Amino acid sequence: MSSASDVAADACAVRVVDPEKVTMVTAAMPDGEAVGEMARIFGLLSDPGRLRILMALLEGGEMCVCDIAAACGHTESAVSHALRLLRADRVVRVRRSGRMAYYRLDDSHVRMLLELAVAHVGHLEEGR
């Protein structure tokens, strides 16, 4: 439970607005649709099971569902369901070869997000 002094510490003691900075930030702010898409992506990344799948693809490159399931310790059904969600938001892409489907990270941006998250977690652990 926060006290009144905790709330006051977060509030501005003097109300000063930097109109130039506010204008610059407002102009750079993504529109509502883009923010919604980003929130969906981060929501997908927030699930530990899906994140394990993405980490497997980060390390293994292109992989089939059965190999991803084995690497992550999940059922093929769970992996397939997660991959459908990830594919719908262009986090992963699929390549079909006959009856086989091979998944990989969609692009370098997804790879960069995952690598930055790994580096950040490593940085946090070093500071402990």
ZAMARGU-4260 file (C-alpha; in steps of 0.2 Angstrom, whole numbers, plus 5000, padded with zeros to 4 digits):
<rodrens>
0) 5000/5000/5000 | 5007/5017/4995 | 5007/5032/5007 | 5003/5050/5002 | 5022/5054/5003
5) 5025/5040/4990 | 5012/5047/4978 | 5019/5065/4981 | 5037/5059/4976 | 5030/5054/4959
10) 5021/5070/4956 | 5030/5086/4949 | 5033/5099/4963 | 5033/5113/4951 | 5022/5111/4935
15) 5033/5116/4921 | 5030/5110/4903 | 5043/5110/4890 | 5032/5114/4875 | 5046/5110/4862
20) 5050/5093/4870 | 5031/5089/4871 | 5029/5094/4852 | 5044/5084/4847 | 5038/5068/4857
25) 5020/5070/4851 | 5026/5071/4833 | 5037/5055/4835 | 5024/5045/4845 | 5017/5030/4834
30) 4998/5031/4831 | 4986/5021/4841 | 4985/5006/4828 | 5004/5005/4829 | 5004/5005/4848
35) 4991/4992/4848 | 5001/4981/4836 | 5017/4983/4847 | 5007/4978/4863 | 5001/4962/4854
40) 5019/4958/4850 | 5025/4961/4868 | 5010/4951/4874 | 5015/4936/4863 | 5033/4938/4869
45) 5027/4938/4887 | 5021/4920/4888 | 5036/4909/4894 | 5030/4894/4882 | 5030/4905/4867
50) 5046/4913/4872 | 5055/4896/4874 | 5049/4892/4856 | 5057/4908/4850 | 5073/4905/4859
55) 5074/4888/4851 | 5072/4896/4834 | 5084/4910/4838 | 5097/4896/4842 | 5092/4883/4830
60) 5087/4893/4815 | 5074/4885/4804 | 5066/4870/4813 | 5051/4858/4811 | 5037/4857/4825
65) 5043/4841/4831 | 5061/4847/4834 | 5055/4863/4842 | 5043/4853/4854 | 5058/4841/4858
70) 5070/4856/4862 | 5057/4865/4872 | 5049/4850/4882 | 5032/4854/4875 | 5019/4844/4865
75) 5019/4846/4847 | 5001/4851/4848 | 5005/4865/4860 | 5020/4871/4849 | 5009/4871/4834
80) 4996/4882/4843 | 5009/4894/4849 | 5017/4895/4831 | 5000/4899/4824 | 4998/4914/4835
85) 5016/4919/4832 | 5014/4918/4813 | 4998/4928/4813 | 5008/4943/4820 | 5023/4940/4809
90) 5034/4935/4823 | 5038/4918/4814 | 5037/4912/4796 | 5034/4895/4789 | 5042/4886/4774
95) 5033/4871/4768 | 5042/4856/4760 | 5030/4842/4755 | 5021/4838/4771 | 5034/4846/4783
100) 5033/4864/4789 | 5049/4873/4795 | 5048/4888/4805 | 5060/4902/4808 | 5060/4919/4815
105) 5051/4931/4803 | 5065/4944/4802 | 5081/4952/4809 | 5070/4964/4820 | 5062/4949/4830
110) 5080/4942/4831 | 5086/4959/4838 | 5072/4960/4851 | 5076/4942/4858 | 5095/4945/4858
115) 5092/4962/4867 | 5081/4954/4880 | 5094/4940/4883 | 5108/4953/4885 | 5097/4964/4896
120) 5093/4949/4907 | 5112/4945/4908 | 5116/4963/4913 | 5103/4962/4927 | 5110/4946/4933
125) 5128/4953/4933 | 5122/4968/4944 | 5115/4956/4958
</rodrens>
